[in-house]
Amino acid sequence: MSHISVLLEETIDYLGVKEDGIYLDATCGRGGHTEAIVKQLTSGKVIVFDLDIVAIEEAKKRLMPYLDKLIFINDNYATLKKHCEANDIKQLDGFVFDLGVSSPQFDDPARGFSYRYDSRLDMRMDQSQTFSAYHLVNEYPLNQLTKVLRDYGEEPFAYPIAKKIVAARLLSPITTTGQLVEIIKSALPSRILHQKGHPAKQTFQAIRIEVNQELASVEKAVSDACALLKVGCRGCVITFHSL
């Protein structure tokens, strides 16, 4: 079953796609938003970004009939200004950012994004990047780790969790998501463990954001996309947290 993009109909309706327009899909994923846009184009184009080469390759398969109207960029969307200039794109008729980790990435145990599987600590969207969740968890000092969990996970127990992580890694490296989940649980009061929602959710979100430098990238990218947007045209940013 193919992945269904979130808020797809609402996003496309809001964009008001023009058949000769130039559009940006900054977060290709499996190509759902791109497909919905490109189907409405005659002479227009979509410039498509994703850090994940697997996502790019899968999207190309899905979008095979429209490849002449697509420009694929396997790079951080923070570089969109440079790539638009290189492809002689001076203005955009619309853009889409669907922020966060995609379902296929989250559902793949080998990528190490999810607390649902016991797998290698990774969380890199760009698999060519050296720095991973393993390095963060095993190398960040206590104060820096606490700040990441507090600022990017809005985790009220950031300090106790960070303290437990530091203590655990002194005994042996933390190498798997399963190990990390158990360490997080050990830092939390029992009343929290029995509340709705997974106790590791906020910590995993924080680590992922830091590993991929998501907030710095999105701040630059959205600013650059807005600067390229034609007067009267629209951009869409989809997010599921308040950061």
C-alpha positions in Angstrom: 0.0 0.0 0.0 1.4 3.4 -1.0 2.1 6.0 1.7 -0.6 8.7 1.9 0.7 12.2 2.4 -0.7 14.1 5.4 -3.2 17.0 4.7 -2.8 16.3 1.0 -6.1 17.7 -0.3 -6.1 20.7 2.0 -2.5 21.6 0.9 -3.2 21.4 -2.8 -6.4 23.4 -2.5 -4.6 26.1 -0.5 -1.7 26.3 -3.0 -4.1 26.9 -6.0 -1.8 25.2 -8.4 -1.3 26.9 -11.8 -0.5 24.8 -14.8 2.6 26.8 -15.7 3.7 27.4 -12.2 7.1 26.7 -10.5 6.7 24.9 -7.2 9.0 23.7 -4.4 8.4 20.5 -2.5 11.0 20.8 0.2 10.3 17.4 1.8 9.7 14.9 -0.9 9.2 11.8 1.2 7.5 9.3 -1.0 6.3 12.0 -3.4 2.7 12.4 -2.4 2.6 16.2 -2.4 4.8 16.4 -5.5 2.6 14.0 -7.4 -0.6 16.0 -6.6 1.1 19.2 -7.8 2.8 17.9 -10.9 -0.4 16.2 -12.2 -1.9 19.7 -12.6 1.1 21.1 -14.5 1.5 21.5 -18.3 4.6 23.7 -18.7 5.3 24.1 -15.0 7.9 22.4 -12.9 8.5 21.2 -9.3 11.9 21.3 -7.6 11.9 18.5 -5.1 14.2 18.1 -2.1 15.0 15.3 0.3 18.1 14.5 2.4 17.2 10.8 2.3 18.5 9.2 -1.0 16.2 6.3 -0.4 13.2 8.6 -0.4 14.4 10.3 -3.6 14.8 7.0 -5.4 11.4 5.7 -4.3 9.7 9.0 -5.3 11.3 8.8 -8.8 9.8 5.3 -9.3 6.3 6.7 -8.3 6.7 9.8 -10.4 8.1 8.2 -13.5 5.5 9.6 -15.9 6.3 13.2 -14.8 10.1 13.2 -14.7 10.4 15.9 -17.4 8.6 18.3 -15.0 10.6 17.4 -11.9 14.0 18.5 -10.6 15.2 16.2 -7.8 17.8 17.5 -5.3 19.3 15.1 -2.7 20.4 17.8 -0.3 19.2 19.7 2.8 16.4 22.1 2.0 18.5 24.8 3.7 20.4 24.9 0.4 17.3 25.6 -1.7 18.4 29.1 -2.6 21.6 27.8 -4.1 19.9 25.0 -6.1 17.1 27.3 -7.3 19.8 29.7 -8.7 21.6 26.8 -10.3 18.4 25.7 -12.0 17.5 29.3 -13.1 14.5 29.4 -10.8 14.0 33.1 -9.9 10.6 32.9 -8.3 8.2 30.3 -6.9 4.4 30.0 -7.4 4.1 28.0 -4.2 6.0 25.7 -1.8 5.3 22.8 0.6 7.3 21.8 3.8 6.0 18.7 5.6 8.3 18.7 8.6 9.6 15.9 10.7 10.3 12.3 10.0 8.3 10.5 7.3 6.3 7.3 8.0 8.6 5.1 5.9 11.6 6.3 7.8 9.9 5.9 11.1 8.6 2.4 10.2 12.0 1.1 9.1 13.7 -0.4 12.2 17.1 -0.1 10.5 16.9 3.7 10.5 16.8 3.9 14.3 14.1 6.6 14.5 11.5 4.8 16.5 11.2 3.7 20.1 8.8 0.9 18.9 11.8 -1.3 17.7 15.0 -2.4 19.4 17.5 -1.3 16.7 20.8 0.5 16.2 20.8 4.1 17.4 20.9 6.2 14.2 18.2 8.8 13.4 20.2 10.3 10.4 18.0 11.5 7.6 21.1 11.8 5.5 22.8 8.5 5.7 26.1 9.9 4.4 26.3 12.1 7.5 28.8 10.8 10.1 27.1 12.2 13.3 24.2 10.1 14.5 22.1 9.5 17.6 24.7 7.1 18.9 27.3 9.9 19.0 24.9 12.4 20.7 23.8 9.9 23.3 27.3 8.7 24.1 29.3 11.9 23.8 27.2 15.0 24.7 28.1 16.3 28.2 25.3 16.3 30.8 24.5 20.0 30.5 24.3 19.9 26.7 22.2 16.7 26.7 19.8 18.3 29.2 19.4 21.4 27.1 18.7 19.3 23.9 16.0 17.3 25.7 14.4 20.4 27.3 14.6 22.7 24.3 13.7 20.2 21.5 11.6 17.7 23.3 9.9 20.0 25.8 10.7 17.1 28.2 9.9 18.1 31.9 12.3 15.4 33.1 15.2 16.4 30.9 17.8 16.6 33.6 16.9 13.2 35.3 16.9 11.5 31.9 20.2 13.1 30.8 21.7 12.1 34.2 20.7 8.5 33.7 22.0 8.4 30.2 25.4 9.7 31.3 25.6 7.2 34.2 24.6 4.3 31.9 27.2 5.1 29.2 30.0 5.1 31.8 29.3 1.4 32.2 29.1 0.6 28.5 28.1 2.5 25.3 24.4 2.9 24.6 24.1 1.3 21.1 20.4 0.6 20.6 17.0 2.3 20.8 15.8 -0.5 23.2 18.6 0.4 25.7 17.8 4.0 25.5 14.1 3.4 26.1 14.9 1.4 29.3 17.2 4.2 30.5 14.5 6.8 29.9 11.9 4.8 31.8 14.3 4.3 34.7 14.5 8.1 35.1 10.8 8.8 35.2 8.3 8.6 38.1 6.0 5.6 38.0 2.9 7.9 37.5 4.4 9.2 34.3 5.1 5.7 33.0 1.4 4.9 33.3 0.2 7.9 31.5 -1.1 7.9 27.9 1.7 8.1 25.3 5.1 6.5 25.1 7.5 7.8 27.8 10.4 8.0 25.3 8.5 10.0 22.7 9.8 13.5 23.7 13.4 12.4 24.2 13.5 10.6 20.8 12.0 13.7 19.1 14.7 15.9 20.8 17.6 13.7 19.7 16.3 13.4 16.2 16.0 17.2 15.8 19.5 17.8 17.2 21.1 15.0 15.0 19.6 16.5 11.9 19.8 20.1 12.9 16.1 20.4 11.9 15.2 23.8 13.4 18.2 25.7 12.0 17.6 24.2 8.6 13.9 24.9 8.5 14.4 28.5 9.7 16.7 29.3 6.8 14.8 27.3 4.2 11.4 28.8 5.0 12.9 32.3 5.0 14.6 31.6 1.6 11.4 30.1 0.1 9.3 33.1 1.2 11.8 35.4 -0.4 11.4 33.5 -3.7 7.6 33.4 -3.5 5.7 35.6 -6.0 3.4 38.2 -4.6 0.0 36.8 -4.0 1.1 33.2 -4.0 1.1 30.8 -1.1 3.3 28.4 0.8 2.3 25.6 3.2 4.2 24.4 6.2 2.9 21.2 8.0 4.2 20.5 11.5 3.0 18.5 14.4 4.8 20.2 17.3 5.1 23.7 18.6 8.8 24.2 18.3 
